[in-house]
């Protein structure tokens, strides 16, 4: 049955663009310069070619796509973004986009509140989690220039890249088989190295695992180390820790709640916040770190004595449309556990559990580890219980499912070390250093409805290939 409350993108886009066009006309009509004209035939040919090329994308919007972390923007976000993008505000200086700059300040307060940070927290939107994490590590370096960074082996690869950019020493900390930072290893690292900041992850991009943030923060406090939480993927799941959130057995609520004690947090609204790319956010508990951003411009910060967003950002030009789209989305779908985004996130978690249960119910597939958030890892059940057999069967199933001409299913593969995979599945024999497993990212709430049937299809493909 169609959802009567689901707004169509066409209707919202028409309303949004018509409103902006009327606003533009209110300033007085003028004729566009003749140099902006385009030959009609050339325009038709270019657009036909462009639209045809877009059809080469995978169906990211559809439940049959359960591959990478690609979540379709909500129609509210699409329309709000398009309206602001037609005006094209720049949220660097306040005069570059007065309304969207104010909206950015408001959504940053909203995100800080959702994460449990104080309302005095300093933050701004970024083009994504990579830049958000870069800024967090840069502030960490400025605060402790002679101390290293501690990062779990399964943290996002951006931390290694950005520490190289910043010329920071990054000390790796071993992780358990599920990809969570090992607390004993962290304790040893803090004892043996001069660590200024520890990076913890709230939702790894591999298996969706959540570091034991609550216990790790206690360790860090005992060693006078700061904590940065990379919640780029999983930060919005903190909504599900509230009392009014749906009941989700085995959900790591305590670990998500502990984000409130972090010194800085990165979060990506273009993932579970239903926004178009790119929209990330960096937040700092202590607003005094703003001093590290201090700079001047001879032509930029002249319209107001208020703090301009560019004065607390390493980026300069940033799309005001990203702030406008997020602001409008969070007014239509509020950051609430039992309304707005909360039920959407809960459906994604339930979808992962449904997918995992369906895998357990088939003889053709085997669950690698129970999901903590909305990412599920599993393997075909080959006749030979070796990592080589698992690797080959996983890759074969991935290819067969994606390339089926009639009913394709799009998953992804993830490489797990031999130690991790044989710890999680002791029946497997390690005859290689690592092996591919199948990974399904169930970011769309519709996956809750489709999970069982998609797993059933995958098991059919697996039985054909094994």
Secondary structure as UniProt FT lines:
FT   TURN            4..5
FT   HELIX           9..26
FT   HELIX           34..36
FT   HELIX           40..54
FT   TURN            55..56
FT   TURN            60..61
FT   TURN            63..64
FT   HELIX           75..87
FT   HELIX           94..96
FT   HELIX           98..115
FT   TURN            119..120
FT   STRAND          122..126
FT   HELIX           129..143
FT   TURN            145..146
FT   STRAND          148..152
FT   TURN            153..154
FT   HELIX           158..165
FT   TURN            166..167
FT   STRAND          170..173
FT   TURN            177..178
FT   HELIX           183..192
FT   STRAND          195..202
FT   TURN            205..207
FT   HELIX           213..222
FT   TURN            223..224
FT   STRAND          226..231
FT   TURN            232..234
FT   HELIX           235..241
FT   TURN            243..244
FT   TURN            249..250
FT   HELIX           253..257
FT   HELIX           258..261
FT   STRAND          264..267
FT   HELIX           269..272
FT   STRAND          280..284
FT   HELIX           287..293
FT   HELIX           309..312
FT   HELIX           320..332
FT   STRAND          335..336
FT   TURN            337..338
FT   STRAND          339..340
FT   HELIX           341..360
FT   STRAND          365..369
FT   STRAND          375..380
FT   HELIX           387..402
FT   STRAND          412..417
FT   HELIX           418..424
FT   TURN            426..427
FT   STRAND          434..441
FT   TURN            445..446
FT   HELIX           447..465
//
